[in-house]
Amino acid sequence: MSRPEPRWVIENWRRSPLPLREKLALVFRNNLIKAKRRSSCCGHPGEPGC
């Protein structure tokens, strides 16, 4: 299981037009999906937390 590069994580965070509260919700949700699937991707590339 490979981890995403830090620059991708930062770019996903910066490019998202969502308000901070929604970004944090997506990070939480996407990380739960990744943990549940034991994967490095949640299936929503380009979203914060994926």
Number of C-alpha atoms within 10 A of each C-alpha: 7 7 8 11 8 8 9 14 15 12 13 16 20 12 11 14 9 13 8 11 8 13 19 15 13 18 16 14 16 21 19 14 17 16 13 10 11 11 14 15 19 19 12 11 11 14 18 26 24 23
